[in-house]
Amino acid sequence: MKLIPAVCPNCGASLDLDPERKFSFCPSCGTKIIIDDEVQRLQVQHTVRLDQSAVSQNYFSLAQSAFQSRNYGEAYQYYTKYLESDLSNAVALFYKGLSAAYLGSGASRFPELTNGLSAALHALRGQLAKPTAREPVIREYYSAVHAFFLEKCGEALSRSHTFSYPSQDALLEHLNFLSNMGDTLSGLILLIPSDVLVLSLPCQTLKQSFCKLGLQLYEAAGLPTYTYVSARIPLRGSDGSIVYRDSLSQYRPSNLAALKQARQFLVDQYNTIPSILQQKAYFEAQCTRCEQIIATFDRSLSEFFAQFPAAATEYKSISFFGRRKKQDAFLRTRLPEPLPGLYLEKTRAQAQLATLRREQQQYLSAAILPDAK
């Protein structure tokens, strides 16, 4: 007979119901339970859960389809509805933020993109611990963001060279939009997980592309006051001619100083990757050399013991008390050449290998930006 697990409607105690009986009593509080009614209620609850799961999955499919069709409004709505039932879905978190960025006017919804990507990376780390498993997904996310900024930057930078601004306020708004895009790119660079960045050449290339785009944006944002010494802003007049207006006093000098600092950050980030990879390759080459020395001695010792079983037996029978020192003395004094020399090289290589690995970890921790939490 198969019992049905249930919960007492009065006290919440767990109980098992026999579907062949008409009623039962709660062993905790004594409440009488009509079994047919309770079984029917459980079946309805189970059906509702299944229906909600199907509806939720349907929202996700509709959101994906809408995004691929560039219908970002619908995609944003469907991702929002799906996340009501699954807040840890990295794909939905990221593409909801990206949809918002496409929908936004100017830089108004860039924070949603940054927050969405940050939340997606956090969820992804909880689901996939190994960086090799996360790398393809992170590369997909950053490729999508890169495509978005290429589109936005192309429009903004082309406008920067037309001088078609109806007023000084419009020009100031455009310059702020350029710098906001650069700031967002800098923030997205900070989010790239360091463990993925080190092992992924595509992610390194994407990071450098982000740096280049950001530098172009900052350069364009500071171009008017850099190009014209008098800081007079060129505007297109009503007849199509170029006229000059007063300088943007509120854009100088503090804003330009911030732009200069932001540009330097991106330059440093761009130049950091080759030096990190070069230093990482050096550490790996030195570690490999030490490992080869250790493997050479171990292989030679195994061959010697295979030829002289009595020596192997003597070595293995060394008592546990003071065993390490006795084995060390045995390997230094009881073996024929060149084994003692190889053993000394092995001990030096082991010490050097431990030092190299510690220094490598310290260098990468200091050189690479910390992961987003």
C-alpha positions as CSV (number, residue, x, y, z in Angstrom):
1,M,0.0,0.0,0.0
2,K,1.4,3.4,-1.0
3,L,1.0,6.1,1.6
4,I,0.7,9.8,0.6
5,P,2.9,12.3,2.5
6,A,0.9,15.3,3.7
7,V,0.9,18.1,6.3
8,C,-1.7,18.6,9.0
9,P,-3.8,21.7,8.2
10,N,-4.1,22.5,11.9
11,C,-0.6,22.1,13.4
12,G,1.6,21.6,10.4
13,A,2.9,18.2,11.5
14,S,4.1,15.7,8.8
15,L,1.9,12.7,8.4
16,D,1.3,9.8,5.9
17,L,-2.3,9.2,4.6
18,D,-3.7,5.9,3.5
19,P,-5.7,6.7,0.3
20,E,-7.9,3.6,0.9
21,R,-9.3,5.0,4.1
22,K,-12.0,7.8,4.3
23,F,-10.4,9.8,7.1
24,S,-7.5,9.8,9.5
25,F,-6.3,11.7,12.6
26,C,-3.2,13.8,13.1
27,P,-0.9,12.0,15.6
28,S,0.2,15.4,17.0
29,C,-3.0,17.4,17.6
30,G,-5.7,14.8,16.9
31,T,-7.4,16.8,14.1
32,K,-9.7,14.7,11.9
33,I,-8.6,14.8,8.2
34,I,-10.9,13.8,5.3
35,I,-8.5,11.9,3.1
36,D,-10.4,12.3,-0.2
37,D,-10.4,16.1,0.2
38,E,-6.7,16.2,1.3
39,V,-5.6,14.0,-1.6
40,Q,-7.5,16.2,-4.1
41,R,-5.9,19.3,-2.6
42,L,-2.4,17.9,-3.0
43,Q,-3.1,16.9,-6.6
44,V,-4.3,20.4,-7.4
45,Q,-1.2,21.9,-5.7
46,H,1.1,19.6,-7.7
47,T,-0.7,20.5,-11.0
48,V,-0.4,24.3,-10.2
49,R,3.3,23.9,-9.6
50,L,3.8,22.1,-12.9
51,D,1.8,24.7,-14.7
52,Q,3.8,27.6,-13.1
53,S,7.0,25.9,-14.1
54,A,5.8,25.5,-17.7
55,V,4.7,29.2,-17.8
56,S,8.0,30.3,-16.4
57,Q,10.0,28.4,-19.0
58,N,7.7,29.8,-21.7
59,Y,8.6,33.3,-20.5
60,F,12.3,32.5,-20.9
61,S,11.8,31.1,-24.4
62,L,9.8,34.2,-25.4
63,A,12.5,36.5,-23.9
64,Q,15.3,34.8,-25.8
65,S,13.3,34.9,-29.1
66,A,12.4,38.6,-28.6
67,F,16.0,39.5,-27.9
68,Q,17.3,37.7,-31.0
69,S,14.7,39.6,-33.0
70,R,16.0,42.9,-31.4
71,N,12.6,43.5,-29.8
72,Y,14.2,44.6,-26.5
73,G,11.1,45.9,-24.9
74,E,9.4,42.5,-25.0
75,A,12.6,40.8,-24.1
76,Y,13.0,43.0,-21.0
77,Q,9.4,42.3,-19.9
78,Y,9.7,38.5,-20.4
79,Y,13.1,38.3,-18.6
80,T,11.6,40.2,-15.7
81,K,8.6,37.8,-15.4
82,Y,10.9,34.8,-15.6
83,L,13.2,36.1,-12.9
84,E,10.3,36.3,-10.5
85,S,10.5,32.5,-10.3
86,D,14.2,32.0,-10.8
87,L,16.5,34.8,-9.5
88,S,19.7,32.8,-10.0
89,N,19.5,32.3,-13.8
90,A,22.6,34.0,-15.1
91,V,21.4,34.2,-18.7
92,A,18.2,36.0,-17.7
93,L,20.0,38.4,-15.4
94,F,22.5,39.4,-18.0
95,Y,20.2,39.7,-21.0
96,K,17.7,41.6,-19.0
97,G,20.4,44.2,-18.2
98,L,21.5,44.3,-21.8
99,S,18.0,44.7,-23.0
100,A,17.6,47.7,-20.7
101,A,20.7,49.3,-22.1
102,Y,19.4,49.0,-25.6
103,L,16.1,50.5,-24.5
104,G,17.6,53.4,-22.6
105,S,17.9,57.0,-23.8
106,G,21.6,58.0,-23.7
107,A,23.3,56.5,-20.7
108,S,20.2,56.5,-18.5
109,R,20.1,52.7,-18.2
110,F,23.8,51.8,-18.4
111,P,23.7,51.0,-14.6
112,E,21.2,48.2,-15.3
113,L,23.7,46.7,-17.7
114,T,26.5,46.8,-15.2
115,N,24.3,45.4,-12.4
116,G,22.9,42.7,-14.6
117,L,26.3,41.5,-15.7
118,S,27.6,41.6,-12.1
119,A,24.7,39.6,-10.9
120,A,25.1,37.1,-13.8
121,L,28.8,36.6,-13.1
122,H,28.1,36.1,-9.4
123,A,25.4,33.5,-10.1
124,L,27.6,31.8,-12.7
125,R,30.5,31.4,-10.2
126,G,28.0,29.7,-7.8
127,Q,27.0,27.2,-10.5
128,L,30.3,26.6,-12.2
129,A,33.4,26.7,-10.0
130,K,36.0,25.9,-12.6
131,P,37.2,28.9,-14.7
132,T,37.4,26.7,-17.8
133,A,33.7,25.9,-17.5
134,R,32.8,29.6,-17.0
135,E,35.0,30.9,-19.8
136,P,32.7,30.2,-22.8
137,V,29.7,31.8,-21.0
138,I,31.7,34.9,-19.9
139,R,33.1,35.2,-23.4
140,E,29.5,35.2,-24.8
141,Y,28.4,37.9,-22.4
142,Y,31.3,40.2,-23.1
143,S,31.0,39.6,-26.8
144,A,27.3,40.7,-26.6
145,V,28.3,43.8,-24.6
146,H,31.1,44.6,-27.0
147,A,28.6,44.5,-30.0
148,F,26.3,46.8,-28.1
149,F,29.0,49.4,-27.4
150,L,30.3,49.2,-31.0
151,E,26.8,50.1,-32.2
152,K,26.4,52.9,-29.6
153,C,29.9,54.2,-29.9
154,G,29.7,54.3,-33.7
155,E,26.6,56.5,-33.5
156,A,28.0,58.8,-30.8
157,L,31.5,59.2,-32.3
158,S,30.1,59.9,-35.8
159,R,27.9,62.6,-34.3
160,S,30.9,64.1,-32.5
161,H,32.4,65.0,-35.9
162,T,29.3,66.6,-37.4
163,F,29.0,69.5,-34.9
164,S,25.2,69.3,-35.4
165,Y,24.1,70.5,-32.0
166,P,21.2,72.9,-31.6
167,S,22.6,74.4,-28.4
168,Q,25.4,74.5,-25.9
169,D,23.3,72.4,-23.5
170,A,22.9,69.7,-26.3
171,L,26.6,69.6,-26.8
172,L,27.3,69.3,-23.1
173,E,24.8,66.5,-22.9
174,H,26.5,64.7,-25.7
175,L,29.9,65.1,-24.2
176,N,28.6,63.7,-20.9
177,F,27.1,60.8,-22.7
178,L,30.5,60.0,-24.2
179,S,32.2,60.1,-20.9
180,N,29.5,58.0,-19.3
181,M,30.0,55.3,-21.9
182,G,33.7,55.4,-21.1
183,D,33.0,55.1,-17.4
184,T,30.7,52.1,-18.0
185,L,33.3,50.4,-20.1
186,S,35.8,50.9,-17.3
187,G,33.4,49.4,-14.8
188,L,32.7,46.4,-17.1
189,I,36.5,45.8,-17.4
190,L,36.7,45.6,-13.6
191,L,34.1,42.8,-13.6
192,I,36.1,40.4,-15.8
193,P,37.0,37.5,-13.4
194,S,40.8,37.3,-13.1
195,D,40.9,33.5,-13.1
196,V,39.1,33.4,-16.5
197,L,41.1,36.4,-17.9
198,V,44.5,34.6,-17.3
199,L,43.5,31.5,-19.2
200,S,41.4,33.0,-22.0
201,L,43.0,34.7,-25.0
202,P,39.5,35.8,-26.4
203,C,38.7,37.4,-23.1
204,Q,42.0,39.2,-23.1
205,T,41.3,40.4,-26.6
206,L,37.9,41.6,-25.6
207,K,39.3,43.5,-22.6
208,Q,41.8,45.3,-24.9
209,S,39.0,46.1,-27.3
210,F,37.0,47.6,-24.4
211,C,40.0,49.7,-23.5
212,K,40.4,51.0,-27.1
213,L,36.7,52.0,-27.2
214,G,36.9,53.7,-23.9
215,L,39.9,55.7,-25.0
216,Q,38.1,56.8,-28.2
217,L,35.1,57.9,-26.1
218,Y,37.2,59.9,-23.6
219,E,39.2,61.5,-26.3
220,A,36.0,62.6,-28.1
221,A,34.5,63.8,-24.8
222,G,37.5,66.1,-24.2
223,L,38.1,67.0,-27.9
224,P,36.4,70.5,-28.0
225,T,38.5,72.1,-25.2
226,Y,41.6,70.2,-26.3
227,T,41.4,71.2,-30.0
228,Y,40.5,74.8,-29.6
229,V,42.9,76.7,-27.4
230,S,40.4,79.5,-26.7
231,A,37.9,76.8,-25.6
232,R,35.3,78.1,-27.9
233,I,32.8,75.5,-29.0
234,P,32.1,75.0,-32.7
235,L,28.4,74.8,-33.6
236,R,26.5,74.6,-36.9
237,G,24.5,77.8,-37.5
238,S,21.0,77.9,-38.9
239,D,22.4,78.6,-42.4
240,G,24.8,75.6,-42.2
241,S,27.9,77.6,-41.4
242,I,30.1,76.9,-38.4
243,V,29.8,79.4,-35.6
244,Y,31.5,79.6,-32.2
245,R,30.0,79.9,-28.8
246,D,31.4,80.6,-25.3
247,S,33.4,77.9,-23.7
248,L,31.9,75.2,-21.4
249,S,33.1,76.6,-18.2
250,Q,31.3,73.8,-16.2
251,Y,33.3,71.2,-18.3
252,R,36.7,72.7,-17.3
253,P,39.0,72.0,-15.6
254,S,37.7,69.4,-13.1
255,N,35.9,67.3,-15.8
256,L,38.9,67.3,-18.1
257,A,41.1,66.2,-15.2
258,A,38.7,63.3,-14.5
259,L,38.8,62.4,-18.2
260,K,42.6,62.4,-18.2
261,Q,42.6,60.1,-15.1
262,A,40.0,57.8,-16.7
263,R,42.0,57.6,-19.9
264,Q,45.2,56.7,-18.0
265,F,43.3,53.9,-16.2
266,L,42.3,52.4,-19.6
267,V,45.9,52.8,-20.9
268,D,47.2,51.0,-17.9
269,Q,44.6,48.2,-18.3
270,Y,45.4,47.8,-21.9
271,N,49.2,47.5,-21.3
272,T,48.7,45.3,-18.3
273,I,47.7,42.2,-20.2
274,P,50.9,41.6,-22.2
275,S,53.1,42.1,-19.1
276,I,51.0,39.8,-17.0
277,L,51.0,37.1,-19.7
278,Q,54.8,37.4,-20.2
279,Q,55.4,37.1,-16.4
280,K,53.0,34.2,-16.2
281,A,54.8,32.4,-19.0
282,Y,58.1,33.0,-17.2
283,F,56.7,31.4,-14.0
284,E,55.3,28.5,-15.9
285,A,58.6,27.8,-17.7
286,Q,60.6,27.9,-14.5
287,C,58.1,25.6,-12.7
288,T,58.2,23.2,-15.7
289,R,62.0,23.1,-15.5
290,C,61.9,22.3,-11.8
291,E,59.3,19.6,-12.3
292,Q,61.5,18.0,-15.0
293,I,64.5,17.8,-12.7
294,I,62.3,16.2,-10.0
295,A,60.9,13.7,-12.5
296,T,64.4,12.8,-13.9
297,F,65.6,11.8,-10.4
298,D,62.5,9.8,-9.6
299,R,62.7,8.0,-12.9
300,S,66.4,7.2,-12.4
301,L,65.8,6.0,-8.8
302,S,63.0,3.7,-10.0
303,E,65.3,2.2,-12.6
304,F,68.1,1.7,-10.1
305,F,65.8,-0.1,-7.6
306,A,64.4,-2.2,-10.4
307,Q,68.0,-3.4,-11.1
308,F,68.9,-3.8,-7.4
309,P,65.9,-5.1,-5.5
310,A,68.0,-5.5,-2.3
311,A,68.7,-1.7,-2.2
312,A,65.0,-1.0,-2.8
313,T,64.1,-3.3,0.2
314,E,66.6,-1.6,2.4
315,Y,65.3,1.8,1.5
316,K,61.7,0.9,2.1
317,S,62.5,-0.8,5.4
318,I,63.9,2.3,7.0
319,S,62.0,2.7,10.4
320,F,59.3,5.4,10.7
321,F,61.1,7.2,13.5
322,G,63.5,9.7,11.9
323,R,62.6,8.2,8.5
324,R,63.0,11.4,6.5
325,K,66.5,12.1,7.7
326,K,67.5,8.4,7.3
327,Q,66.1,8.3,3.7
328,D,67.9,11.5,2.9
329,A,71.2,10.1,4.2
330,F,70.6,6.9,2.2
331,L,70.0,8.8,-1.0
332,R,73.1,11.0,-0.5
333,T,75.6,8.3,0.5
334,R,74.4,4.8,-0.5
335,L,73.6,5.3,-4.2
336,P,76.1,5.2,-7.1
337,E,76.8,8.2,-9.2
338,P,75.1,10.1,-10.8
339,L,72.2,9.5,-8.4
340,P,73.5,11.5,-5.4
341,G,74.1,14.5,-7.6
342,L,70.7,14.2,-9.2
343,Y,69.2,13.9,-5.7
344,L,70.8,17.2,-4.7
345,E,69.4,18.8,-7.8
346,K,66.0,17.5,-7.0
347,T,66.0,18.9,-3.4
348,R,67.0,22.3,-4.8
349,A,64.4,22.1,-7.5
350,Q,61.7,21.2,-4.9
351,A,62.5,24.3,-2.8
352,Q,62.7,26.5,-5.9
353,L,59.4,25.2,-7.2
354,A,57.6,26.0,-3.9
355,T,59.1,29.5,-4.0
356,L,58.1,30.0,-7.6
357,R,54.5,28.9,-7.0
358,R,54.2,31.2,-4.0
359,E,55.6,34.2,-6.0
360,Q,53.4,33.4,-9.0
361,Q,50.3,33.5,-6.8
362,Q,51.3,36.7,-5.1
363,Y,52.1,38.4,-8.5
364,L,48.9,37.4,-10.1
365,S,46.9,38.5,-7.1
366,A,48.5,41.9,-7.1
367,A,48.7,42.4,-10.9
368,I,45.2,41.3,-11.9
369,L,42.1,43.3,-10.8
370,P,40.1,41.6,-8.0
371,D,37.0,39.7,-9.0
372,A,33.6,41.3,-8.7
373,K,31.9,40.2,-5.5
